[in-house]
């Protein structure tokens, strides 16, 4: 079976040479079915769902997506977070126009697809939804946040081990412009920033601050031992101290124009991160994971990102005192 690139190359050649195309079936859905590349989406309450579908189901998709197509979606999704629930009707209609079948349950979805994008914006639902996917034996990308509690994050990764299905989770800010030019062996420290709007159903940074925290970890790597947090109604500043003595800070903002970026301090000078690079770089890695089963971000790093954010919440509760990541991990277990 030809991959997406070769198939399109063949069609282009056929047009050039005058070979009739009436005998060539190039249906995106059929191609996905034949190649085991049927993608299912859980949760149509986030713009990520429509962005990924537009890229994969385009009339002429980028060959880097290897012919993967979204063929079915289960819309829910948060039902009690207004900013999410209100999006579901419009996003449902949008993906239907791109050839996506809307199903009534995750069970129905899993009967129609080969891999899953768990996009539900509400992290409280992720453990229950992920368990259904694990039991089906299918690979799964879990969009941010992995879950709405440290306890559920650990439970999801424990299930990943139990069912022997590696999972991938990341923010698209892991791929912010400028990252590709950083030699991580030379990083001395970093300051990153992103919006950090709050949602009462989630720990403070799990909901949105995760974007800037993930950027910080992308350049610093794992090894943070403790964090302390300064918090005001408009701004949060979290300082992390790594085991090797390096420091990294995250600034989360709730006023002014939203933006993403940072400064990385290296042995060769300071490097600026930004602007945001869009969803496509993340989607490329998702498809590579679907294709190979190899995760581009280790479970250890993703778990530590959530421990960093949980420790920051605990520091806030303690009036800005330093809190170790180890202590919040023990409490969550």
WOHU-V27586 format. One record per residue. N is the residue number from 0. RES is the residue in one letter. D_CENTER is the distance of its C-alpha to the mean C-alpha in Angstrom with 2 decimals. Layout:
# WOHU-V27586
n=N res=RES d_center=D_CENTER
n=N res=RES d_center=D_CENTER
This chain:
# WOHU-V27586
n=0 res=X d_center=30.23
n=1 res=X d_center=29.24
n=2 res=X d_center=25.65
n=3 res=X d_center=24.34
n=4 res=X d_center=25.79
n=5 res=X d_center=29.15
n=6 res=X d_center=29.52
n=7 res=X d_center=29.09
n=8 res=X d_center=31.42
n=9 res=X d_center=33.94
n=10 res=X d_center=33.85
n=11 res=X d_center=34.38
n=12 res=X d_center=37.29
n=13 res=X d_center=38.68
n=14 res=X d_center=38.79
n=15 res=X d_center=40.47
n=16 res=X d_center=43.06
n=17 res=X d_center=43.76
n=18 res=X d_center=42.64
n=19 res=X d_center=42.11
n=20 res=X d_center=38.59
n=21 res=X d_center=39.78
n=22 res=X d_center=39.40
n=23 res=X d_center=35.81
n=24 res=X d_center=33.15
n=25 res=X d_center=29.96
n=26 res=X d_center=28.32
n=27 res=X d_center=24.51
n=28 res=X d_center=24.30
n=29 res=X d_center=27.16
n=30 res=X d_center=25.76
n=31 res=X d_center=22.53
n=32 res=X d_center=24.76
n=33 res=X d_center=27.02
n=34 res=X d_center=24.46
n=35 res=X d_center=22.39
n=36 res=X d_center=19.42
n=37 res=X d_center=19.05
n=38 res=X d_center=15.54
n=39 res=X d_center=15.32
n=40 res=X d_center=13.14
n=41 res=X d_center=13.38
n=42 res=X d_center=13.32
n=43 res=X d_center=14.63
n=44 res=X d_center=14.46
n=45 res=X d_center=11.75
n=46 res=X d_center=12.22
n=47 res=X d_center=8.95
n=48 res=X d_center=11.02
n=49 res=X d_center=13.96
n=50 res=X d_center=12.52
n=51 res=X d_center=11.22
n=52 res=X d_center=14.56
n=53 res=X d_center=16.63
n=54 res=X d_center=15.55
n=55 res=X d_center=16.07
n=56 res=X d_center=19.13
n=57 res=X d_center=20.83
n=58 res=X d_center=24.53
n=59 res=X d_center=24.16
n=60 res=X d_center=20.61
n=61 res=X d_center=19.88
n=62 res=X d_center=21.12
n=63 res=X d_center=18.04
n=64 res=X d_center=16.46
n=65 res=X d_center=19.41
n=66 res=X d_center=20.42
n=67 res=X d_center=17.50
n=68 res=X d_center=17.94
n=69 res=X d_center=16.70
n=70 res=X d_center=19.86
n=71 res=X d_center=19.30
n=72 res=X d_center=17.41
n=73 res=X d_center=18.06
n=74 res=X d_center=17.81
n=75 res=X d_center=17.48
n=76 res=X d_center=15.74
n=77 res=X d_center=17.18
n=78 res=X d_center=20.94
n=79 res=X d_center=21.95
n=80 res=X d_center=19.56
n=81 res=X d_center=21.38
n=82 res=X d_center=18.85
n=83 res=X d_center=16.60
n=84 res=X d_center=19.46
n=85 res=X d_center=21.37
n=86 res=X d_center=18.86
n=87 res=X d_center=19.05
n=88 res=X d_center=22.44
n=89 res=X d_center=21.78
n=90 res=X d_center=18.41
n=91 res=X d_center=20.16
n=92 res=X d_center=22.98
n=93 res=X d_center=20.86
n=94 res=X d_center=19.21
n=95 res=X d_center=22.64
n=96 res=X d_center=24.13
n=97 res=X d_center=21.84
n=98 res=X d_center=23.34
n=99 res=X d_center=20.95
n=100 res=X d_center=22.87
n=101 res=X d_center=22.22
n=102 res=X d_center=22.92
n=103 res=X d_center=24.18
n=104 res=X d_center=22.37
n=105 res=X d_center=19.64
n=106 res=X d_center=22.65
n=107 res=X d_center=23.68
n=108 res=X d_center=20.28
n=109 res=X d_center=20.26
n=110 res=X d_center=23.72
n=111 res=X d_center=22.68
n=112 res=X d_center=19.58
n=113 res=X d_center=18.76
n=114 res=X d_center=14.98
n=115 res=X d_center=12.51
n=116 res=X d_center=9.32
n=117 res=X d_center=9.20
n=118 res=X d_center=8.37
n=119 res=X d_center=11.01
n=120 res=X d_center=10.78
n=121 res=X d_center=13.21
n=122 res=X d_center=12.09
n=123 res=X d_center=15.79
n=124 res=X d_center=15.60
n=125 res=X d_center=12.88
n=126 res=X d_center=15.45
n=127 res=X d_center=17.95
n=128 res=X d_center=15.81
n=129 res=X d_center=14.27
n=130 res=X d_center=17.88
n=131 res=X d_center=19.06
n=132 res=X d_center=16.70
n=133 res=X d_center=17.68
n=134 res=X d_center=21.28
n=135 res=X d_center=21.05
n=136 res=X d_center=20.14
n=137 res=X d_center=17.27
n=138 res=X d_center=14.16
n=139 res=X d_center=10.90
n=140 res=X d_center=7.16
n=141 res=X d_center=6.09
n=142 res=X d_center=3.67
n=143 res=X d_center=4.93
n=144 res=X d_center=7.65
n=145 res=X d_center=8.39
n=146 res=X d_center=11.75
n=147 res=X d_center=14.29
n=148 res=X d_center=16.53
n=149 res=X d_center=16.84
n=150 res=X d_center=19.03
n=151 res=X d_center=16.57
n=152 res=X d_center=13.91
n=153 res=X d_center=16.83
n=154 res=X d_center=17.98
n=155 res=X d_center=14.86
n=156 res=X d_center=15.11
n=157 res=X d_center=18.85
n=158 res=X d_center=18.51
n=159 res=X d_center=16.50
n=160 res=X d_center=19.60
n=161 res=X d_center=22.04
n=162 res=X d_center=20.98
n=163 res=X d_center=20.32
n=164 res=X d_center=17.01
n=165 res=X d_center=14.44
n=166 res=X d_center=10.84
n=167 res=X d_center=7.70
n=168 res=X d_center=4.74
n=169 res=X d_center=3.52
n=170 res=X d_center=4.15
n=171 res=X d_center=6.07
n=172 res=X d_center=8.97
n=173 res=X d_center=9.01
n=174 res=X d_center=10.80
n=175 res=X d_center=13.16
n=176 res=X d_center=16.61
n=177 res=X d_center=18.98
n=178 res=X d_center=16.72
n=179 res=X d_center=18.22
n=180 res=X d_center=21.65
n=181 res=X d_center=21.25
n=182 res=X d_center=23.20
n=183 res=X d_center=21.46
n=184 res=X d_center=24.77
n=185 res=X d_center=26.44
n=186 res=X d_center=24.17
n=187 res=X d_center=26.40
n=188 res=X d_center=24.11
n=189 res=X d_center=21.70
n=190 res=X d_center=21.33
n=191 res=X d_center=18.14
n=192 res=X d_center=17.74
n=193 res=X d_center=15.64
n=194 res=X d_center=16.44
n=195 res=X d_center=16.49
n=196 res=X d_center=17.67
n=197 res=X d_center=18.52
n=198 res=X d_center=18.32
n=199 res=X d_center=21.12
n=200 res=X d_center=19.42
n=201 res=X d_center=16.81
n=202 res=X d_center=17.53
n=203 res=X d_center=17.78
n=204 res=X d_center=14.78
n=205 res=X d_center=12.35
n=206 res=X d_center=12.41
n=207 res=X d_center=11.91
n=208 res=X d_center=13.32
n=209 res=X d_center=10.29
n=210 res=X d_center=9.54
n=211 res=X d_center=12.95
n=212 res=X d_center=12.99
n=213 res=X d_center=10.18
n=214 res=X d_center=12.28
n=215 res=X d_center=15.24
n=216 res=X d_center=14.20
n=217 res=X d_center=13.34
n=218 res=X d_center=17.00
n=219 res=X d_center=18.67
n=220 res=X d_center=17.37
n=221 res=X d_center=18.10
n=222 res=X d_center=21.46
n=223 res=X d_center=21.43
n=224 res=X d_center=24.31
n=225 res=X d_center=24.75
n=226 res=X d_center=23.71
n=227 res=X d_center=25.78
n=228 res=X d_center=24.92
n=229 res=X d_center=26.93
n=230 res=X d_center=26.11
n=231 res=X d_center=27.74
n=232 res=X d_center=27.04
n=233 res=X d_center=25.69
n=234 res=X d_center=24.06
n=235 res=X d_center=22.65
n=236 res=X d_center=23.16
n=237 res=X d_center=21.98
n=238 res=X d_center=23.72
n=239 res=X d_center=22.60
n=240 res=X d_center=25.22
n=241 res=X d_center=24.36
n=242 res=X d_center=26.77
n=243 res=X d_center=28.19
n=244 res=X d_center=29.14
n=245 res=X d_center=26.54
n=246 res=X d_center=25.08
n=247 res=X d_center=21.84
n=248 res=X d_center=21.44
n=249 res=X d_center=18.89
n=250 res=X d_center=20.30
n=251 res=X d_center=18.77
n=252 res=X d_center=20.70
n=253 res=X d_center=21.72
n=254 res=X d_center=24.52
n=255 res=X d_center=25.21
n=256 res=X d_center=23.14
n=257 res=X d_center=19.39
n=258 res=X d_center=18.25
n=259 res=X d_center=15.99
n=260 res=X d_center=17.53
n=261 res=X d_center=19.58
n=262 res=X d_center=22.39
n=263 res=X d_center=22.43
n=264 res=X d_center=25.86
n=265 res=X d_center=26.94
n=266 res=X d_center=30.26
n=267 res=X d_center=30.69
n=268 res=X d_center=30.06
n=269 res=X d_center=27.43
n=270 res=X d_center=24.49
n=271 res=X d_center=22.76
n=272 res=X d_center=19.03
n=273 res=X d_center=18.14
n=274 res=X d_center=17.92
n=275 res=X d_center=14.38
n=276 res=X d_center=13.83
n=277 res=X d_center=12.06
n=278 res=X d_center=9.34
n=279 res=X d_center=11.49
n=280 res=X d_center=11.00
n=281 res=X d_center=7.34
n=282 res=X d_center=8.84
n=283 res=X d_center=11.70
n=284 res=X d_center=10.12
n=285 res=X d_center=8.66
n=286 res=X d_center=12.25
n=287 res=X d_center=13.82
n=288 res=X d_center=12.37
n=289 res=X d_center=13.65
n=290 res=X d_center=16.84
n=291 res=X d_center=17.57
n=292 res=X d_center=15.93
n=293 res=X d_center=15.25
n=294 res=X d_center=12.06
n=295 res=X d_center=11.50
n=296 res=X d_center=10.59
n=297 res=X d_center=13.21
n=298 res=X d_center=13.18
n=299 res=X d_center=15.61
n=300 res=X d_center=13.52
n=301 res=X d_center=10.61
n=302 res=X d_center=13.55
n=303 res=X d_center=15.39
n=304 res=X d_center=12.88
n=305 res=X d_center=13.35
n=306 res=X d_center=17.03
n=307 res=X d_center=17.33
n=308 res=X d_center=16.27
n=309 res=X d_center=18.51
n=310 res=X d_center=21.30
n=311 res=X d_center=21.05
n=312 res=X d_center=21.67
n=313 res=X d_center=24.55
n=314 res=X d_center=25.95
n=315 res=X d_center=26.08
n=316 res=X d_center=27.93
n=317 res=X d_center=30.30
n=318 res=X d_center=31.09
n=319 res=X d_center=29.16
n=320 res=X d_center=30.36
n=321 res=X d_center=28.58
n=322 res=X d_center=26.57
n=323 res=X d_center=25.60
n=324 res=X d_center=22.30
n=325 res=X d_center=24.56
n=326 res=X d_center=26.17
n=327 res=X d_center=23.15
n=328 res=X d_center=22.03
n=329 res=X d_center=25.58
n=330 res=X d_center=25.67
n=331 res=X d_center=22.54
n=332 res=X d_center=24.08
